[in-house]
Amino acid sequence: MSGVSITYPITPAGVDEAILQPSSSFKQEVSKVLLAIAFFMLTYLVLMAAAIALAILCASGGFLLVINFPKIFTLMIGIGLIGLGVMVIFFLLKFLFKRNKVDRSHLIELKESDQPELFAFVRKLTQETQCQFPKKIYISPEVNASVFYDSSFWSMFLPIRKNLQIGLGLVNSVNLSEFKAILAHEFGHFSQRSMKLGSYVYNVNQIIYNMLYDNDSYGRTLESWANISGYFVFFANITIKIVIGIQWILQQVYSIVNKSYMALSRQMEFHADSVSAYVSGSDHLVTSLRRLEVADSAYNRLFGYYDLWYKQNFKPDNLYPQHHAIMNQFAKEQGIPVEYGLPQVNAHSFANFNKTRLVIKDQWASHPSTEDREAHLNRLNIRTEAIKSSAWVLFRDAEVLQKQVTEKIYNGVKFENPPQVLDVQSFRKLYSEEVEKYQLNERYKGFFNDRDISPIDLTNIDASPRTNLDEILDDQTLSLPHVIDGLKADIQNLELIIQGTIPVKTFEFNGKKYKKVSTAELVCQLRQELAASENQLVTADYNVISFFIKAAEKHGQTDRLRDRYRELFRVSASAEEDLKNYTQLMNDINPIYYDNLSYTDIRIIMAKVKNNEVLIKDRLRELFQEGSGAARFITDEQRKTVEDYLSKNHEYFNEPDFNNEALMLLNQAMSIYQLVVSERRFILKKDLLEWQLSLVDR
């Protein structure tokens, strides 16, 4: 049994049902979508009429040819003409036979007999949102919840019962009131109060997508037809040319319909949020939105650690207590309060880190931004008391489910040796070691995180008159790296607008609306701000170093401190050059994995790779020579990989084939090269920052 008394979260009373009515923006987007659908239908009917006319013409021509010239040669041509007409029509009708089935391989179905509290909760919520109870309820591993169904062309006209998918990562991240709000949002998409047009548009979009991109089966059919006889190759090629022409037309239509659909989809999200607020209050969805971003990041971070530990044959016994541990560690690092075991994240939690001021409305986004959704919910201002109990109270034998899902994730993972299963205590120990390895002393308040210290001229640096490091690292100084990152991001995006890569006519900056013609002037302004901020950061770094110079003077360690900073600046500069060479080589070689290249193109790429490889091999030899200390950052197996890579001149392409073994070795060696360069620079910085604190503490 659950063993916990479950109180169903409060449903607000006296809320005006007007909030459930589609907004004027919603209605406007509906009108645009209806026009887009009408345009698609008209285009499709014209294409179909043309295809039928072509088929009749081909069939008539083939029939007359065979009747008037009855030979094997003319018979094959006649059949080819008929096949041409049939295959063009089939291309335009093949979507009728396509069923978009949702992959359920990662899901586990729940039964009401096993989870009566959860089913009772969902049943009551579907009654409140006035939608059908789900056909089936599944659990999945991730931080997500959704309502889904297998769709086809016919699902636009036939009633379809939806399935509910609940991610255990989401359950792990919310309280009971927030869980109700999230599920109410999902049911809001399909409730009686919600418009059904979105589902209709989705299927129209799938029809166009099917003809544009889902053509593997059709291509195999054409190939099989062409292989029957050499006579049919000619007609198959003509069919391909006609299909390419049809696809070009549909590509233009797809752009119109899809953009309209995305705009409607964003309005549907607002509408589903309104349904959620109506039955659960607006505040609980607000509190969950931000935390789920943190939870999703923590979930990905958890798998990142297990990817690192894979070679050590580690796997988790239960992902979810470990996921919880990462969330709370993140909250600790960022100074976010934790209540009832959950980080209390809000819009201000990351305000000090995100200093971008540019807002670009993404016309292709299916969801509004978190900021826009939060603003919409806050305007509704429907407040209810929160039930702080974890959403896990709804699940019987929650730990059994968690372990079952964890085991399902790792079913397909092949370990070299029998894996060692980590419980939460073992995980925390390993995780703490990883965190400690890459964590700078908290007395620096994150000022030196994720950046190099400015290369200061140490020859005539003066000792600081300040006696307190906190006085130097005030709030304004601490914000400088984030201000610089924000300015760089804004400048980059504005330049993309100028180039047309981001196709917008207007954007917002600092809450003010700008037209595209003003972009260049704004870039100039931000470049001046960036230069000023970077100068301020250099001054701040100077002040920190100056403070520790004073401490070093008291202990006769001034020369040693200067030498250690000079070494750090030298290594940081060489690391930048090393990483630039690494990035260049990887960018050069990437096209061979994604593009259909000619032998000439491949030879040109390999010449570039070989040219850059000379520099990287020389640097690897320097890094791993005796006394350099670089080997301490890698395992014996990685060292062996580097030695194999350096041992000879590898050929990556022997026409007509690639040498996959050599390419794999190259990629492994480049990964190790990047690791060593980055680790060496970071550890040198961390050791220096820790040592200079000891000068103050003596």
C-alpha positions as CSV (number, residue, x, y, z in Angstrom):
1,M,0.0,0.0,0.0
2,S,1.0,3.6,-0.4
3,G,0.9,4.1,3.3
4,V,0.4,7.9,2.9
5,S,-2.9,9.8,3.2
6,I,-3.4,11.5,-0.1
7,T,-5.3,14.8,-0.2
8,Y,-6.5,15.8,-3.6
9,P,-5.2,19.4,-4.3
10,I,-7.7,22.2,-4.0
11,T,-9.7,23.2,-7.0
12,P,-10.2,27.0,-7.1
13,A,-13.7,28.1,-6.5
14,G,-15.6,31.0,-8.2
15,V,-13.1,31.3,-11.1
16,D,-14.6,33.1,-14.1
17,E,-15.0,30.6,-17.0
18,A,-14.1,33.3,-19.4
19,I,-10.4,32.4,-19.0
20,L,-11.3,29.2,-20.8
21,Q,-12.5,31.0,-23.9
22,P,-10.0,31.1,-26.8
23,S,-8.3,34.5,-26.9
24,S,-8.4,36.9,-29.8
25,S,-4.8,35.8,-30.7
26,F,-6.0,32.2,-30.6
27,K,-8.8,32.9,-33.0
28,Q,-6.6,34.9,-35.3
29,E,-4.1,32.0,-35.5
30,V,-7.0,29.6,-36.1
31,S,-8.1,31.8,-39.1
32,K,-4.5,31.7,-40.5
33,V,-4.3,28.0,-40.1
34,L,-7.7,27.4,-41.8
35,L,-6.4,29.5,-44.7
36,A,-3.2,27.6,-44.8
37,I,-5.1,24.3,-44.8
38,A,-7.4,25.5,-47.6
39,F,-4.3,26.5,-49.6
40,F,-2.8,23.1,-49.0
41,M,-6.1,21.3,-50.1
42,L,-6.4,23.4,-53.2
43,T,-2.7,22.8,-54.1
44,Y,-3.1,19.1,-53.4
45,L,-6.3,18.8,-55.5
46,V,-4.5,20.5,-58.4
47,L,-1.6,18.2,-58.1
48,M,-3.9,15.1,-57.9
49,A,-5.9,16.3,-60.9
50,A,-2.6,16.7,-62.9
51,A,-1.4,13.3,-61.7
52,I,-4.7,11.7,-62.8
53,A,-4.5,13.4,-66.2
54,L,-0.9,12.2,-66.6
55,A,-2.0,8.7,-65.6
56,I,-4.8,8.7,-68.2
57,L,-2.5,10.1,-70.8
58,C,0.2,7.5,-70.1
59,A,-2.3,4.6,-69.9
60,S,-3.9,5.7,-73.2
61,G,-0.6,6.2,-74.9
62,G,0.7,2.8,-73.7
63,F,-2.5,1.0,-74.7
64,L,-2.5,2.6,-78.2
65,L,1.2,1.8,-78.6
66,V,0.7,-1.9,-77.8
67,I,-2.4,-2.2,-80.0
68,N,-0.9,-0.5,-83.0
69,F,2.6,-2.0,-82.7
70,P,2.3,-5.3,-80.9
71,K,5.9,-6.3,-80.1
72,I,7.8,-7.1,-76.9
73,F,9.6,-3.8,-77.2
74,T,6.4,-1.7,-77.4
75,L,4.7,-3.9,-74.7
76,M,7.5,-3.0,-72.2
77,I,7.3,0.7,-73.1
78,G,3.5,0.6,-72.7
79,I,3.8,-1.1,-69.3
80,G,6.4,1.5,-68.4
81,L,4.1,4.4,-69.3
82,I,1.3,2.9,-67.2
83,G,3.7,2.3,-64.3
84,L,4.8,6.0,-64.6
85,G,1.2,7.2,-64.2
86,V,0.4,4.8,-61.4
87,M,3.6,5.6,-59.4
88,V,3.0,9.4,-59.5
89,I,-0.6,8.8,-58.2
90,F,0.7,6.4,-55.6
91,F,3.2,9.0,-54.4
92,L,0.3,11.5,-53.8
93,L,-1.8,8.8,-52.0
94,K,0.8,6.9,-50.0
95,F,0.1,8.9,-46.8
96,L,-3.3,7.1,-46.6
97,F,-1.4,3.9,-45.7
98,K,1.0,5.5,-43.2
99,R,0.4,5.1,-39.5
100,N,2.5,7.1,-37.1
101,K,3.0,4.7,-34.3
102,V,4.6,6.0,-31.1
103,D,7.6,4.0,-29.9
104,R,6.6,2.3,-26.7
105,S,9.8,0.3,-26.2
106,H,11.0,2.6,-23.3
107,L,7.6,2.7,-21.6
108,I,6.0,0.5,-18.9
109,E,2.2,0.3,-18.8
110,L,0.6,0.7,-15.4
111,K,-2.6,-1.1,-14.3
112,E,-5.3,0.3,-12.1
113,S,-5.1,-2.8,-9.8
114,D,-1.5,-2.0,-9.1
115,Q,-1.8,1.8,-8.8
116,P,-5.3,2.6,-7.6
117,E,-4.4,5.9,-6.0
118,L,-2.8,7.2,-9.2
119,F,-5.7,6.1,-11.4
120,A,-8.2,7.7,-9.0
121,F,-6.2,10.9,-9.1
122,V,-6.2,10.9,-12.9
123,R,-9.8,10.0,-13.1
124,K,-10.9,13.0,-10.9
125,L,-8.6,15.3,-12.9
126,T,-10.1,14.2,-16.3
127,Q,-13.5,14.9,-14.9
128,E,-12.5,18.4,-13.9
129,T,-10.9,19.1,-17.3
130,Q,-13.9,17.4,-19.1
131,C,-11.8,15.0,-21.1
132,Q,-11.8,11.2,-21.5
133,F,-9.9,9.1,-19.2
134,P,-6.7,7.9,-20.9
135,K,-6.8,4.7,-22.9
136,K,-3.6,3.6,-21.1
137,I,-1.2,5.1,-18.6
138,Y,2.5,4.5,-19.1
139,I,5.6,5.5,-17.1
140,S,8.9,6.5,-18.8
141,P,12.3,7.5,-17.4
142,E,12.6,11.2,-18.3
143,V,11.5,14.6,-16.9
144,N,8.4,14.9,-19.0
145,A,4.6,14.2,-19.2
146,S,2.6,13.9,-22.4
147,V,-0.7,12.7,-23.9
148,F,-0.2,10.8,-27.1
149,Y,-1.9,8.5,-29.6
150,D,-1.1,6.6,-32.8
151,S,-2.2,8.8,-35.6
152,S,-3.0,8.3,-39.2
153,F,-5.0,10.2,-41.9
154,W,-8.2,8.6,-40.7
155,S,-7.6,9.8,-37.1
156,M,-8.8,13.2,-38.2
157,F,-12.3,11.8,-38.7
158,L,-12.5,9.0,-36.2
159,P,-12.6,9.3,-32.4
160,I,-9.2,8.5,-30.8
161,R,-8.6,7.8,-27.2
162,K,-5.3,9.2,-25.9
163,N,-2.6,7.6,-23.8
164,L,-1.0,9.3,-20.8
165,Q,2.8,9.1,-20.4
166,I,4.3,10.1,-17.0
167,G,8.0,10.5,-16.7
168,L,9.4,9.4,-13.4
169,G,12.0,12.2,-13.6
170,L,9.1,14.6,-13.5
171,V,7.5,12.8,-10.6
172,N,10.8,13.1,-8.8
173,S,10.8,16.9,-9.3
174,V,7.4,18.2,-8.2
175,N,5.0,18.2,-5.3
176,L,1.4,17.0,-5.5
177,S,-0.1,20.3,-6.4
178,E,2.4,20.9,-9.2
179,F,1.8,17.3,-10.5
180,K,-1.9,18.1,-10.8
181,A,-1.2,21.4,-12.6
182,I,1.1,19.7,-15.1
183,L,-1.3,16.8,-15.9
184,A,-4.1,19.3,-16.1
185,H,-2.1,21.2,-18.7
186,E,-1.7,18.0,-20.8
187,F,-5.4,17.1,-20.5
188,G,-6.2,20.8,-21.4
189,H,-5.0,20.1,-24.9
190,F,-7.7,17.5,-25.4
191,S,-10.5,18.7,-23.1
192,Q,-14.0,19.5,-24.2
193,R,-13.1,23.2,-23.6
194,S,-10.1,23.0,-25.9
195,M,-10.4,23.4,-29.6
196,K,-9.6,20.4,-31.7
197,L,-8.1,22.1,-34.7
198,G,-4.5,21.5,-33.5
199,S,-4.9,17.8,-34.0
200,Y,-6.3,18.3,-37.5
201,V,-3.5,20.6,-38.4
202,Y,-1.0,18.1,-37.0
203,N,-2.3,15.4,-39.4
204,V,-2.2,17.7,-42.4
205,N,1.3,18.6,-41.5
206,Q,2.1,14.9,-41.3
207,I,0.7,14.3,-44.8
208,I,3.0,16.9,-46.3
209,Y,5.9,15.7,-44.3
210,N,5.3,12.1,-45.5
211,M,5.5,13.2,-49.1
212,L,8.6,15.4,-48.5
213,Y,10.7,13.3,-46.2
214,D,9.2,9.9,-45.5
215,N,10.0,8.2,-48.8
216,D,12.3,5.3,-48.0
217,S,9.6,2.7,-48.8
218,Y,8.5,4.5,-51.9
219,G,12.1,4.7,-53.1
220,R,12.5,0.9,-52.6
221,T,9.3,0.3,-54.6
222,L,10.7,2.5,-57.5
223,E,14.0,0.7,-57.3
224,S,12.3,-2.7,-57.4
225,W,10.2,-1.6,-60.4
226,A,13.3,-0.4,-62.2
227,N,15.2,-3.7,-61.5
228,I,12.5,-5.8,-63.2
229,S,13.7,-4.7,-66.6
230,G,16.1,-2.2,-68.2
231,Y,13.1,-0.7,-70.1
232,F,11.6,0.5,-66.8
233,V,14.7,2.3,-65.6
234,F,13.9,5.2,-68.0
235,F,10.4,5.6,-66.7
236,A,11.5,5.3,-63.1
237,N,13.9,8.1,-63.6
238,I,11.1,10.3,-65.2
239,T,8.9,9.4,-62.2
240,I,11.7,10.7,-59.9
241,K,12.0,13.9,-61.8
242,I,8.2,14.5,-61.5
243,V,8.2,13.6,-57.8
244,I,11.1,16.1,-57.2
245,G,8.9,18.8,-58.9
246,I,5.9,17.9,-56.8
247,Q,8.1,18.0,-53.7
248,W,9.4,21.5,-54.6
249,I,5.8,22.7,-54.7
250,L,4.9,21.0,-51.4
251,Q,8.0,22.4,-49.7
252,Q,6.6,25.9,-50.2
253,V,3.2,24.8,-48.9
254,Y,4.8,23.0,-46.0
255,S,6.6,26.2,-44.9
256,I,3.3,28.1,-44.9
257,V,1.3,25.4,-43.1
258,N,4.0,24.6,-40.6
259,K,4.7,28.2,-39.6
260,S,1.0,28.7,-39.1
261,Y,0.7,25.6,-37.1
262,M,3.6,26.6,-34.9
263,A,2.0,29.9,-34.1
264,L,-1.3,28.1,-33.3
265,S,0.6,25.6,-31.2
266,R,2.0,28.4,-29.0
267,Q,-1.5,29.7,-28.5
268,M,-2.7,26.2,-27.6
269,E,-0.1,26.1,-24.9
270,F,-1.4,29.3,-23.4
271,H,-4.9,27.8,-23.6
272,A,-3.9,24.6,-21.9
273,D,-2.2,26.7,-19.2
274,S,-5.5,28.4,-18.7
275,V,-7.3,25.1,-18.3
276,S,-4.6,24.0,-15.8
277,A,-5.0,27.3,-13.8
278,Y,-8.8,26.9,-13.8
279,V,-8.7,23.5,-12.1
280,S,-5.5,23.8,-10.0
281,G,-4.5,27.5,-9.7
282,S,-2.0,29.3,-11.7
283,D,0.8,29.4,-9.1
284,H,1.6,25.7,-9.1
285,L,2.3,25.5,-12.8
286,V,4.5,28.6,-12.5
287,T,6.6,27.0,-9.7
288,S,7.0,23.8,-11.6
289,L,8.1,25.4,-15.0
290,R,11.4,26.7,-13.7
291,R,12.2,23.6,-11.5
292,L,11.6,21.3,-14.4
293,E,14.3,23.1,-16.4
294,V,16.7,22.4,-13.5
295,A,15.4,18.8,-13.2
296,D,15.9,18.1,-16.9
297,S,19.5,19.5,-16.7
298,A,20.2,17.4,-13.6
299,Y,18.8,14.3,-15.4
300,N,21.1,14.8,-18.4
301,R,24.0,15.6,-16.0
302,L,23.4,12.3,-14.2
303,F,23.7,10.3,-17.5
304,G,26.7,12.3,-18.3
305,Y,28.4,11.0,-15.2
306,Y,27.4,7.4,-16.0
307,D,28.8,7.8,-19.5
308,L,32.1,8.8,-17.9
309,W,31.9,5.8,-15.6
310,Y,30.9,3.3,-18.2
311,K,34.5,2.1,-18.7
312,Q,34.7,1.4,-15.0
313,N,31.6,-0.8,-15.3
314,F,29.4,1.3,-13.1
315,K,25.6,1.4,-13.4
316,P,22.9,2.8,-11.0
317,D,20.6,0.6,-8.9
318,N,18.0,3.4,-8.9
319,L,18.4,6.6,-10.9
320,Y,15.9,8.7,-9.0
321,P,17.5,9.2,-5.6
322,Q,20.7,10.0,-7.5
323,H,18.8,12.5,-9.8
324,H,17.5,14.1,-6.6
325,A,21.0,14.4,-5.2
326,I,22.2,16.2,-8.3
327,M,19.3,18.7,-8.1
328,N,20.0,19.5,-4.5
329,Q,23.8,19.8,-5.2
330,F,22.9,22.3,-8.0
331,A,20.7,24.2,-5.6
332,K,23.6,24.4,-3.1
333,E,26.0,25.6,-5.7
334,Q,23.7,28.3,-6.9
335,G,22.4,29.4,-3.5
336,I,18.9,28.3,-4.2
337,P,16.8,27.4,-1.2
338,V,15.5,23.8,-0.8
339,E,12.1,23.1,0.8
340,Y,10.5,19.7,1.2
341,G,13.5,18.2,-0.6
342,L,13.0,20.3,-3.8
343,P,14.9,23.4,-5.1
344,Q,12.6,26.5,-4.9
345,V,13.5,27.9,-8.3
346,N,11.9,31.1,-9.7
347,A,12.4,33.7,-12.4
348,H,15.0,35.5,-10.2
349,S,17.1,32.4,-9.4
350,F,19.3,32.8,-12.5
351,A,18.9,36.6,-13.1
352,N,22.6,37.1,-12.0
353,F,23.8,34.6,-14.6
354,N,21.6,35.4,-17.6
355,K,22.5,39.0,-18.7
356,T,21.2,38.8,-22.3
357,R,18.8,41.6,-23.2
358,L,17.9,40.5,-26.7
359,V,14.5,38.8,-27.2
360,I,13.8,37.2,-30.6
361,K,10.4,35.6,-31.1
362,D,11.0,32.3,-32.7
363,Q,8.3,31.8,-35.4
364,W,9.2,28.1,-35.6
365,A,8.9,27.4,-31.9
366,S,6.1,25.1,-30.9
367,H,6.0,26.4,-27.3
368,P,6.1,29.9,-25.9
369,S,9.1,30.8,-23.8
370,T,8.9,30.1,-20.1
371,E,8.9,33.8,-19.4
372,D,5.8,34.3,-21.6
373,R,4.0,31.4,-20.1
374,E,4.8,32.6,-16.6
375,A,3.6,36.1,-17.4
376,H,0.3,34.6,-18.8
377,L,-0.3,32.5,-15.7
378,N,0.6,35.4,-13.3
379,R,-2.0,37.6,-15.1
380,L,-4.6,35.0,-14.3
381,N,-3.6,35.3,-10.7
382,I,-5.5,32.2,-9.4
383,R,-4.0,31.3,-6.0
384,T,-4.5,28.0,-4.1
385,E,-2.7,26.5,-1.2
386,A,0.0,24.1,-2.2
387,I,0.2,20.5,-1.0
388,K,3.9,20.1,-0.5
389,S,3.9,16.3,-0.4
390,S,5.9,14.7,-3.1
391,A,4.0,13.4,-6.2
392,W,5.5,10.0,-5.3
393,V,2.7,9.6,-2.7
394,L,0.4,8.6,-5.6
395,F,2.5,5.6,-6.6
396,R,2.5,2.3,-4.7
397,D,5.8,0.6,-4.3
398,A,7.5,3.7,-5.8
399,E,11.0,2.4,-5.3
400,V,10.2,-0.9,-7.1
401,L,9.0,1.2,-10.1
402,Q,12.1,3.4,-10.0
403,K,14.4,0.4,-10.1
404,Q,12.3,-1.3,-12.8
405,V,12.6,1.7,-15.1
406,T,16.3,2.0,-14.3
407,E,16.9,-1.6,-15.2
408,K,14.9,-1.2,-18.4
409,I,17.2,1.7,-19.5
410,Y,20.3,-0.5,-19.0
411,N,18.9,-3.6,-20.6
412,G,20.6,-2.9,-23.8
413,V,23.9,-1.6,-22.4
414,K,26.8,-4.0,-22.8
415,F,29.6,-3.9,-20.2
416,E,33.0,-5.4,-20.7
417,N,32.8,-7.0,-17.3
418,P,29.9,-7.6,-14.8
419,P,28.8,-4.1,-13.8
420,Q,29.2,-2.7,-10.3
421,V,25.8,-1.4,-9.2
422,L,25.9,1.9,-7.4
423,D,23.4,2.8,-4.7
424,V,22.8,6.4,-3.7
425,Q,25.5,6.4,-1.1
426,S,28.2,5.1,-3.5
427,F,27.0,7.5,-6.1
428,R,27.2,10.5,-3.8
429,K,30.8,9.6,-3.0
430,L,31.8,9.3,-6.6
431,Y,29.8,12.4,-7.6
432,S,31.2,14.5,-4.8
433,E,34.7,13.6,-6.0
434,E,33.8,14.7,-9.5
435,V,32.2,17.9,-8.2
436,E,35.2,18.6,-6.0
437,K,37.6,18.0,-8.9
438,Y,36.1,20.8,-11.0
439,Q,35.0,23.1,-8.2
440,L,36.9,26.2,-7.3
441,N,37.1,27.4,-3.7
442,E,33.7,29.0,-2.7
443,R,35.6,32.1,-1.3
444,Y,36.0,33.2,-4.9
445,K,32.2,33.2,-5.2
446,G,32.3,31.8,-8.7
447,F,34.2,34.7,-10.1
448,F,36.8,32.5,-11.9
449,N,34.4,29.8,-13.0
450,D,34.4,28.8,-16.7
451,R,36.9,31.5,-17.8
452,D,40.6,32.3,-17.9
453,I,42.1,34.9,-15.6
454,S,43.1,38.0,-17.6
455,P,46.8,37.9,-18.5
456,I,48.1,40.8,-16.4
457,D,51.6,42.3,-16.8
458,L,53.1,41.3,-13.4
459,T,56.3,43.3,-13.7
460,N,55.1,46.5,-11.9
461,I,52.0,45.3,-10.2
462,D,51.4,47.0,-6.9
463,A,50.2,45.4,-3.7
464,S,46.6,46.2,-3.0
465,P,45.7,48.4,0.0
466,R,42.6,46.3,0.5
467,T,42.6,43.8,3.4
468,N,39.5,41.9,2.5
469,L,38.8,39.7,-0.6
470,D,35.1,40.2,-0.2
471,E,35.6,43.9,-0.6
472,I,37.1,43.3,-4.1
473,L,34.6,40.6,-5.1
474,D,31.5,42.8,-4.7
475,D,28.2,42.1,-6.5
476,Q,29.0,44.4,-9.4
477,T,32.4,42.7,-9.9
478,L,30.9,39.3,-9.7
479,S,28.4,40.1,-12.4
480,L,31.1,41.2,-14.9
481,P,31.7,37.7,-16.5
482,H,28.0,37.2,-17.0
483,V,27.5,40.7,-18.4
484,I,30.3,39.9,-20.9
485,D,28.8,36.6,-21.8
486,G,25.4,38.3,-22.3
487,L,26.9,41.0,-24.5
488,K,28.7,38.4,-26.7
489,A,25.5,36.3,-27.1
490,D,23.5,39.4,-28.0
491,I,26.1,40.6,-30.5
492,Q,26.3,37.2,-32.1
493,N,22.5,36.9,-32.5
494,L,22.2,40.5,-33.9
495,E,24.9,39.7,-36.5
496,L,22.9,36.6,-37.5
497,I,19.9,38.9,-38.0
498,I,22.0,41.1,-40.2
499,Q,23.1,38.1,-42.2
500,G,19.6,36.8,-42.6
501,T,20.3,33.6,-40.7
502,I,17.7,34.6,-38.2
503,P,14.8,35.7,-40.4
504,V,13.0,38.4,-38.4
505,K,11.9,41.9,-39.2
506,T,11.6,43.1,-35.6
507,F,13.0,42.1,-32.2
508,E,13.1,43.4,-28.6
509,F,16.1,44.7,-26.8
510,N,15.9,46.0,-23.2
511,G,12.2,45.9,-23.5
512,K,12.1,48.1,-26.5
513,K,11.0,47.1,-30.0
514,Y,13.6,47.5,-32.8
515,K,13.4,47.0,-36.6
516,K,16.0,45.1,-38.5
517,V,17.4,48.3,-40.0
518,S,18.5,49.4,-36.6
519,T,20.6,46.2,-36.0
520,A,24.0,47.4,-37.2
521,E,23.8,50.6,-35.0
522,L,22.9,48.5,-32.0
523,V,25.8,46.1,-32.7
524,C,28.2,49.1,-32.6
525,Q,26.7,50.2,-29.3
526,L,27.1,46.7,-27.7
527,R,30.6,46.4,-29.0
528,Q,31.5,49.5,-27.1
529,E,29.8,48.2,-24.0
530,L,31.6,44.9,-24.4
531,A,35.0,46.6,-24.6
532,A,34.3,48.7,-21.5
533,S,33.1,45.6,-19.6
534,E,36.2,43.6,-20.6
535,N,38.4,46.4,-19.4
536,Q,36.6,46.4,-16.1
537,L,37.1,42.6,-15.8
538,V,40.9,43.1,-16.4
539,T,40.9,45.7,-13.7
540,A,39.0,43.3,-11.4
541,D,41.5,40.5,-12.1
542,Y,44.3,43.0,-11.5
543,N,42.8,43.9,-8.1
544,V,42.5,40.2,-7.0
545,I,46.1,39.5,-8.0
546,S,47.3,42.7,-6.3
547,F,45.5,41.6,-3.1
548,F,47.4,38.3,-3.1
549,I,50.7,40.0,-4.0
550,K,50.4,41.9,-0.7
551,A,49.8,38.6,1.1
552,A,52.8,37.0,-0.6
553,E,55.1,39.9,0.4
554,K,54.5,39.0,4.1
555,H,55.8,35.5,3.6
556,G,58.5,36.2,1.0
557,Q,56.5,34.4,-1.7
558,T,56.1,37.3,-4.2
559,D,58.4,35.9,-6.9
560,R,56.9,32.4,-6.6
561,L,53.4,33.9,-7.0
562,R,54.4,35.9,-10.0
563,D,56.1,32.8,-11.6
564,R,53.0,30.7,-11.0
565,Y,50.7,33.3,-12.7
566,R,53.1,33.6,-15.6
567,E,53.0,29.9,-16.0
568,L,49.2,29.9,-15.9
569,F,49.0,32.7,-18.5
570,R,51.5,30.8,-20.8
571,V,49.5,27.5,-20.5
572,S,46.2,29.3,-21.0
573,A,47.4,31.0,-24.2
574,S,48.8,27.7,-25.6
575,A,45.5,25.9,-24.7
576,E,43.5,28.5,-26.7
577,E,45.7,27.8,-29.7
578,D,45.6,24.0,-29.1
579,L,41.8,24.1,-28.9
580,K,41.5,26.3,-32.0
581,N,43.6,23.7,-33.9
582,Y,41.4,20.9,-32.6
583,T,38.2,22.7,-33.6
584,Q,39.6,23.4,-37.1
585,L,40.5,19.7,-37.6
586,M,37.1,18.5,-36.4
587,N,35.2,21.1,-38.6
588,D,37.3,20.0,-41.6
589,I,36.6,16.3,-41.2
590,N,32.9,16.5,-40.2
591,P,31.5,16.6,-43.8
592,I,32.6,13.1,-44.5
593,Y,30.1,11.8,-41.9
594,Y,27.1,13.8,-43.1
595,D,27.5,14.8,-46.7
596,N,27.4,12.9,-50.0
597,L,30.9,13.8,-51.3
598,S,32.8,13.1,-54.5
599,Y,36.2,11.5,-54.3
600,T,37.7,14.9,-55.2
601,D,36.0,16.5,-52.3
602,I,37.1,13.8,-49.9
603,R,40.7,14.1,-51.1
604,I,40.6,17.9,-50.5
605,I,39.2,17.4,-47.0
606,M,41.9,14.8,-46.1
607,A,44.6,17.1,-47.3
608,K,43.3,19.8,-44.9
609,V,43.1,17.2,-42.1
610,K,46.7,16.0,-42.7
611,N,47.9,19.6,-42.7
612,N,46.3,20.4,-39.3
613,E,47.3,17.0,-37.9
614,V,51.0,17.8,-38.1
615,L,50.6,20.6,-35.6
616,I,48.4,18.5,-33.3
617,K,50.7,15.5,-33.3
618,D,53.7,17.8,-32.5
619,R,51.7,19.3,-29.6
620,L,50.7,15.8,-28.3
621,R,54.3,14.7,-28.3
622,E,55.2,17.9,-26.3
623,L,52.4,17.3,-23.8
624,F,53.3,13.7,-23.2
625,Q,57.1,14.1,-23.1
626,E,58.7,13.1,-19.8
627,G,58.3,15.8,-17.1
628,S,55.3,17.6,-18.7
629,G,52.8,16.0,-16.3
630,A,50.1,15.8,-18.9
631,A,49.8,12.0,-18.5
632,R,48.3,12.4,-15.1
633,F,45.0,13.6,-16.6
634,I,44.3,10.4,-18.5
635,T,44.0,6.6,-18.0
636,D,46.6,4.0,-19.1
637,E,44.1,3.0,-21.8
638,Q,43.9,6.5,-23.1
639,R,47.7,6.8,-23.1
640,K,47.9,3.7,-25.1
641,T,45.5,5.2,-27.6
642,V,47.7,8.3,-28.0
643,E,50.8,6.2,-28.5
644,D,49.0,4.1,-31.2
645,Y,47.9,7.4,-32.9
646,L,51.4,8.9,-32.8
647,S,53.2,5.7,-33.8
648,K,52.6,6.1,-37.6
649,N,51.1,8.1,-40.4
650,H,47.5,6.9,-40.7
651,E,45.6,6.9,-44.0
652,Y,42.0,7.7,-43.5
653,F,40.8,7.2,-47.0
654,N,41.9,4.6,-49.5
655,E,39.8,5.2,-52.6
656,P,37.0,4.1,-52.8
657,D,36.7,3.2,-49.0
658,F,37.3,5.0,-45.8
659,N,39.6,3.4,-43.2
660,N,37.1,3.2,-40.4
661,E,39.5,1.8,-37.8
662,A,42.0,4.7,-38.5
663,L,39.1,7.3,-38.3
664,M,38.0,5.9,-35.0
665,L,41.5,6.1,-33.6
666,L,41.7,9.7,-34.9
667,N,38.5,10.7,-33.1
668,Q,39.6,9.0,-29.9
669,A,43.0,10.7,-30.0
670,M,41.4,14.1,-30.6
671,S,39.0,13.6,-27.7
672,I,42.0,12.8,-25.4
673,Y,43.9,15.8,-26.8
674,Q,41.0,18.1,-26.0
675,L,40.7,16.6,-22.5
676,V,44.4,16.9,-21.7
677,V,44.6,20.5,-22.9
678,S,41.5,21.6,-21.0
679,E,42.3,19.6,-17.8
680,R,45.9,20.9,-17.7
681,R,44.8,24.5,-17.9
682,F,42.0,24.1,-15.3
683,I,44.1,22.1,-12.7
684,L,46.9,24.7,-13.0
685,K,44.4,27.5,-12.3
686,K,42.7,25.6,-9.4
687,D,46.0,24.8,-7.7
688,L,47.2,28.4,-8.0
689,L,43.9,29.9,-6.7
690,E,43.9,27.4,-3.7
691,W,47.6,28.1,-2.9
692,Q,47.3,31.8,-2.9
693,L,44.4,31.6,-0.4
694,S,46.8,29.7,1.9
695,L,49.0,32.9,1.9
696,V,46.1,34.9,3.4
697,D,45.3,32.2,6.0
698,R,48.8,31.9,7.4
